[in-house]
Amino acid sequence: MILQFKAKNIFSIRDEQTLDFTASADNTYEEYAVVKIKNVRISKLGIIYGPNASGKSYILKALFWLFQFMTNEEPRKQSLGTGLVPFKMDKDSRNEHSFMSIVFYIRDSRFEYSIELDAERVFHEDMYYYPNSRKALVYERIWNPEKKSSSVTFGSMLKLTATQKLFIESNCVANATVLSTYQNSNVDRNDMLDGILRYMKHQILASLDTATDIVSFANDIVKDIEASKPFIREMLVQADFNITDLHMKAKEESERTFIMANKVDSDNMLFEAGPQDNLFFTHQTPFYKGDMKEAEESEGTLRMYGLAAILFLLIKQNQILLCDELENSLHYDLFTHIIKTFLVNSERGQLIFSTHSLMLLDEDFIRRDMVYFTNKNEAGATEIYRAKDFGLHKEVSILNAYRAGKLGAKPNLGSIFTNIAE
């Protein structure tokens, strides 16, 4: 589980901002909303509000970027740099280092990781963990500008041999992390480093946004995990779509279609890319029972199908989902049904998402330590803060306070009257 994420000078974030999932002392829906790990209280849900272009998406993007960069499987060419994009709306930030850190738990073990870098190289990174009440070094990496190389110090608890240490350090290029270097190195495997990599790569689901091919993602889950299909089917039945079943069959070669790349030039044609499966939903009413192809279904139905598959992973495998605009294409009741199903049935999964659905703020199961707001300051940089930090009385509606402008994070709109000449 993620306890805390900090970021500075990346995307729309200039000054250091913190996404903290430490649960407050509030006991509202304690059984469902809070996970306790060695006396640390962690919220299972994080909901980000804010006006368009305030940085909601970039907060999630920065978090997912860190996970991807830490565990990148493809060795990066030195000329490509790190791929980091700094805050660009002032001349100083473009030339300054960026910083990110994360505190997370693998089962009951606490880990802390931080990294300092720019678009070209990593200057410093370290990771610590807590085998007991005191933290111990996993590794520390420092860039030496004179030698133009990095030195890496490994903690004794890793139990690496001298050969392993030398091989990892000598292969640690400027634009890759220690974890990335280790997994791409031909050295004997290490239990702790492998465990961290497994967590980063398998517990953190792909970041989901409105452009994600959620149906293909769900199809892969159904094919790979047999137990997922009954769960997804039940979610679709509960959604009142008149759907009673679903199945897939391989798409025949003759069924693959060609599309015109240029309507003027009929000889210029491209082969259609995409999943090689046909997805069917069985619909049943008092007057009809039959299968309908994926292409015949509404966007809401397909969105629900995809989210049901992801929900299965959050509940059954305690995975973590980062999602931009979770409610996209869904009726509000379906949106809240997904969230409540997650809270009631998950043990250590986490659901972190942005939304424009203000009605959610008035739900009694939404705690104030779950809600975050983003805003842009005068410099155009993203700032993030929590609803609980305003000290609102328990009887005060978060929704009403937000609508009244007491919590900020609202667009400053101009007049509805225009000066367009007749």
C-alpha positions in Angstrom: 0.0 0.0 0.0 1.1 3.6 -0.6 1.3 5.8 2.5 2.8 8.9 1.0 4.0 10.4 -2.3 6.0 13.6 -2.7 6.9 15.4 -6.0 8.7 18.5 -6.9 9.4 20.0 -10.4 7.7 17.5 -12.6 4.9 18.2 -15.1 2.6 21.0 -13.6 4.1 20.6 -10.2 6.8 23.2 -9.3 7.1 23.3 -5.5 7.0 20.2 -3.5 3.5 18.7 -3.1 2.4 15.8 -1.0 -0.2 13.1 -1.5 -0.6 11.6 2.0 -2.8 8.6 2.6 -2.3 8.6 6.4 -5.8 8.1 7.8 -7.0 10.6 10.5 -8.4 9.6 13.9 -11.9 9.8 12.5 -13.6 6.4 12.9 -16.3 6.8 10.2 -16.5 3.5 8.3 -13.3 2.5 10.0 -13.8 -1.2 9.2 -14.0 -0.6 5.5 -12.0 2.6 4.8 -8.8 2.2 6.8 -6.0 -0.4 6.9 -3.8 -0.7 9.9 -0.2 -1.9 9.4 1.9 -1.9 12.6 -0.1 1.0 14.1 0.0 3.0 10.9 -3.4 3.9 9.5 -3.7 4.0 5.7 -6.7 5.1 3.7 -7.8 2.7 1.0 -9.3 5.5 -1.1 -8.0 8.8 -2.5 -10.3 11.1 -4.4 -8.9 14.2 -6.2 -11.0 17.2 -7.1 -10.2 20.4 -8.9 -10.9 22.6 -11.9 -9.8 21.6 -15.4 -6.1 22.2 -16.0 -5.4 22.4 -12.2 -3.1 19.3 -12.2 -5.3 16.5 -11.1 -4.2 14.2 -13.9 -0.5 15.3 -13.5 -0.5 14.2 -9.8 -1.5 10.7 -10.9 0.8 10.8 -13.9 3.8 11.7 -11.7 3.1 8.9 -9.3 2.8 6.4 -12.1 5.8 7.8 -13.9 7.9 7.1 -10.8 6.9 3.5 -10.6 7.6 3.0 -14.3 11.0 4.7 -14.2 12.1 2.7 -11.1 11.4 -0.6 -12.8 12.0 0.1 -16.5 12.8 -3.2 -18.2 14.2 -1.7 -21.4 17.7 -0.3 -21.1 17.5 3.4 -22.1 20.0 4.9 -24.5 22.1 7.5 -22.8 21.1 10.0 -25.4 17.4 9.7 -24.5 18.0 10.8 -20.9 15.5 10.0 -18.2 12.4 11.2 -20.0 11.4 13.5 -17.1 9.5 16.6 -18.0 10.1 19.5 -15.5 7.8 22.4 -14.7 8.3 24.7 -17.7 6.3 27.8 -16.8 9.4 29.6 -15.4 12.9 29.7 -16.6 14.5 28.6 -13.3 12.6 25.3 -12.9 13.6 24.1 -16.3 17.2 24.0 -15.2 16.6 22.7 -11.6 16.7 19.1 -10.4 13.4 17.3 -9.8 12.6 15.3 -6.6 10.2 12.5 -5.8 9.8 10.2 -2.9 7.4 7.4 -1.9 6.6 5.5 1.3 5.0 2.2 0.8 4.3 -1.2 2.4 5.0 -4.6 1.0 2.9 -6.8 3.3 3.9 -5.5 6.8 7.3 -4.1 5.8 7.7 -0.4 5.3 9.9 1.0 2.5 11.0 4.5 1.8 12.4 5.6 -1.6 13.6 8.9 -2.9 15.2 10.1 -6.1 16.7 13.4 -7.4 17.1 13.7 -11.1 16.8 15.9 -14.2 16.0 15.2 -17.8 19.5 13.8 -18.3 20.5 11.8 -15.3 19.9 10.5 -11.8 21.9 12.5 -9.2 20.9 10.6 -6.1 18.5 7.9 -5.0 18.1 5.8 -1.9 15.9 3.2 -0.5 15.4 2.2 3.2 13.2 -0.3 4.9 12.2 -1.1 8.5 12.9 -4.7 9.6 11.9 -3.4 13.1 11.4 0.0 14.6 14.7 1.3 13.1 15.3 1.9 9.4 18.0 0.1 7.5 19.7 0.9 4.2 18.7 -1.1 1.1 20.9 0.9 -1.2 22.1 4.5 -1.9 23.3 5.8 -5.2 25.3 9.0 -5.7 26.4 10.6 -9.0 30.0 11.7 -9.1 30.4 14.6 -11.7 34.2 14.3 -11.8 34.2 10.6 -12.6 30.9 10.9 -14.6 29.6 7.7 -13.0 27.6 6.6 -10.0 28.7 5.0 -6.8 26.3 2.6 -5.1 26.3 1.6 -1.5 24.3 -1.5 -0.5 22.9 -2.3 2.9 24.2 -5.4 4.7 20.7 -6.9 5.0 20.6 -7.4 1.2 23.4 -10.0 1.5 24.8 -9.3 -1.9 28.2 -10.8 -2.9 31.1 -8.6 -3.9 30.5 -9.8 -7.5 26.8 -8.8 -7.5 27.6 -5.4 -6.0 30.4 -4.7 -8.6 28.3 -5.8 -11.5 25.3 -3.7 -10.6 27.3 -0.6 -9.8 29.4 -0.8 -13.0 26.2 -1.2 -15.1 24.3 1.6 -13.4 24.1 4.2 -16.2 23.2 7.8 -15.6 19.6 7.6 -16.8 18.5 4.4 -15.1 17.7 3.5 -11.5 19.4 0.8 -9.4 16.4 -1.4 -9.5 16.2 -1.1 -13.3 19.9 -1.9 -13.6 19.6 -4.9 -11.3 16.8 -6.5 -13.2 18.6 -6.1 -16.5 21.9 -7.4 -15.2 23.1 -10.9 -15.6 23.7 -11.6 -11.9 22.4 -14.0 -9.3 18.9 -13.0 -8.1 18.4 -11.4 -4.7 15.2 -12.1 -2.7 14.7 -8.6 -1.4 15.3 -6.8 -4.7 13.1 -9.3 -6.5 10.4 -8.8 -4.0 10.4 -5.0 -4.4 10.4 -5.4 -8.2 7.4 -7.8 -8.1 5.5 -5.3 -5.9 6.2 -2.3 -8.1 5.4 -4.2 -11.4 2.5 -6.3 -10.3 0.7 -4.5 -7.5 0.5 -1.2 -9.3 -2.0 -1.5 -12.1 -1.6 0.5 -15.4 -2.6 4.1 -14.9 -6.2 4.4 -16.3 -7.6 7.4 -18.2 -10.3 8.1 -20.7 -8.1 6.9 -23.6 -7.2 3.5 -22.1 -8.4 0.5 -24.0 -10.1 -0.8 -20.9 -12.0 -3.6 -22.8 -8.7 -5.2 -24.1 -7.3 -5.0 -20.6 -10.4 -6.7 -19.1 -10.3 -9.4 -21.8 -6.7 -10.3 -20.8 -7.8 -10.6 -17.2 -10.7 -12.9 -18.1 -8.4 -15.1 -20.2 -5.6 -15.3 -17.6 -7.7 -15.6 -14.4 -10.6 -18.0 -14.6 -12.1 -16.9 -11.3 -12.5 -13.3 -12.6 -15.3 -14.2 -15.0 -18.0 -15.1 -12.4 -17.2 -11.9 -10.5 -17.4 -9.7 -13.6 -20.6 -11.4 -14.7 -22.2 -10.7 -11.3 -21.2 -7.1 -11.5 -22.8 -6.7 -14.9 -26.0 -8.4 -13.6 -26.1 -6.0 -10.7 -25.7 -3.1 -13.1 -29.1 -3.9 -14.5 -27.9 -4.1 -18.2 -30.1 -7.2 -18.9 -26.7 -9.0 -19.3 -26.6 -12.6 -17.9 -23.3 -13.9 -19.3 -20.2 -13.0 -21.4 -17.8 -15.0 -23.5 -15.0 -14.6 -26.0 -13.9 -16.5 -29.0 -10.8 -16.0 -31.1 -11.2 -13.7 -34.1 -10.7 -15.5 -37.4 -8.2 -14.2 -39.9 -11.0 -13.5 -42.4 -12.7 -11.4 -39.8 -9.8 -8.9 -39.5 -10.6 -5.8 -41.3 -8.6 -3.3 -43.3 -9.1 0.4 -42.9 -8.5 3.2 -45.3 -5.5 5.3 -44.3 -6.2 7.8 -47.1 -9.7 8.0 -48.6 -8.2 9.6 -51.8 -5.7 6.8 -52.3 -7.6 3.5 -52.2 -4.3 1.5 -52.5 -3.0 3.0 -49.2 -4.5 0.7 -46.6 -3.4 -0.3 -43.1 -4.0 -3.5 -41.2 -6.3 -3.0 -38.2 -4.4 -3.3 -34.9 -6.1 -4.4 -31.7 -7.2 -7.4 -29.7 -7.6 -10.6 -31.6 -10.8 -11.7 -29.7 -14.5 -11.2 -30.2 -16.3 -10.3 -27.0 -20.0 -11.2 -26.7 -22.5 -10.3 -24.0 -25.6 -12.5 -23.5 -28.7 -10.3 -23.0 -31.9 -11.7 -21.6 -35.4 -10.1 -21.2 -38.9 -11.6 -20.9 -39.0 -11.4 -24.7 -35.5 -12.0 -25.9 -32.3 -14.0 -25.2 -29.2 -13.7 -27.4 -25.6 -12.5 -27.8 -24.5 -9.1 -28.8 -21.0 -8.1 -30.0 -18.8 -5.7 -28.1 -19.3 -3.2 -30.9 -23.1 -3.2 -30.4 -22.8 -2.3 -26.7 -22.9 1.2 -25.2 -19.8 2.9 -23.8 -21.2 2.7 -20.3 -21.6 -1.1 -20.6 -18.0 -1.5 -21.8 -16.7 0.8 -19.2 -18.5 -1.2 -16.5 -17.1 -4.4 -17.9 -13.6 -3.1 -17.8 -13.9 -1.6 -14.3 -15.5 -4.8 -13.0 -12.4 -6.7 -14.2 -10.1 -4.2 -12.5 -12.2 -4.3 -9.4 -11.6 -8.0 -9.2 -7.8 -7.4 -9.1 -8.2 -4.7 -6.4 -10.2 -7.0 -4.2 -8.7 -10.4 -4.9 -5.1 -9.4 -5.4 -4.8 -6.3 -3.3 -3.6 -4.2 -6.3 -3.5 -0.4 -6.6 -5.3 1.5 -9.3 -4.5 5.1 -10.4 -7.4 6.4 -12.5 -8.2 9.7 -14.1 -11.9 10.4 -14.1 -13.1 7.1 -12.8 -16.8 8.0 -13.4 -16.3 8.4 -17.2 -19.4 7.1 -19.1 -21.1 5.7 -15.9 -24.4 6.6 -14.2 -23.7 8.1 -10.8 -25.3 5.1 -9.1 -22.9 2.7 -10.9 -20.0 4.9 -10.0 -20.8 4.8 -6.3 -21.6 1.1 -6.5 -18.1 0.4 -7.7 -16.5 2.5 -4.9 -18.6 0.9 -2.2 -18.0 -2.6 -3.5 -14.3 -1.9 -3.4 -14.4 -0.5 0.2 -16.5 -3.3 1.6 -14.7 -6.2 0.0 -11.0 -5.2 -0.4 -8.4 -5.8 2.3 -5.3 -3.9 1.2 -6.1 -2.7 -2.2 -6.1 1.0 -3.0 -8.2 3.1 -5.3 -6.8 6.6 -6.2 -8.7 8.6 -8.7 -9.7 12.0 -9.9 -13.3 13.0 -10.5 -15.6 15.9 -11.4 -18.6 14.2 -9.6 -19.4 16.6 -6.9 -22.3 14.5 -5.6 -19.8 12.1 -4.2 -18.7 14.7 -1.6 -22.1 14.4 0.0 -22.0 10.6 0.5 -21.8 9.5 4.1 -19.1 6.9 3.4 -16.7 9.5 2.1 -14.3 10.5 4.9 -12.6 13.9 4.9 -9.1 12.3 4.9 -10.0 10.7 1.5 -10.6 13.9 -0.3 -7.9 16.1 -2.0 -8.2 19.3 -3.9 -5.8 20.7 -6.6 -5.5 24.3 -7.6 -3.0 26.3 -9.6 -1.3 29.3 -8.0 -0.3 32.6 -9.7 2.7 30.9 -11.3 0.5 28.3 -12.9 1.9 25.5 -10.6 -0.2 22.8 -9.1 -0.9 22.8 -5.3 -2.7 19.9 -3.5 -4.3 19.9 -0.1 -6.8 17.7 1.9 -10.3 18.4 2.9 -9.6 17.4 6.5 -7.0 20.2 6.8 -9.8 22.9 6.8 -11.1 21.7 10.2 -14.7 21.7 9.1 -17.2 20.7 11.7 -18.6 17.1 11.3 -22.0 18.5 10.6 -20.8 20.8 7.8 -21.3 19.3 4.3 -18.1 19.2 2.3 -20.1 19.6 -0.8 -21.8 22.8 0.4 -18.4 24.2 1.6 -16.9 23.5 -1.7 -19.7 25.0 -3.7 -19.5 28.1 -1.4 -15.9 28.5 -2.4 -14.6 27.8 1.1 -12.3 25.0 0.0 -10.9 26.7 -3.2 -10.1 24.4 -6.2 -12.9 26.0 -8.3 -12.6 27.6 -11.7 -12.8 31.4 -11.8 -15.3 31.9 -14.5 -16.1 35.1 -16.3 -19.5 36.6 -17.2 -22.0 34.6 -19.2 -22.6 37.8 -21.2 -20.4 38.3 -24.2 -19.3 41.3 -26.2 -19.9 39.7 -29.6 -21.1 42.4 -32.0 -24.5 41.9 -33.6 
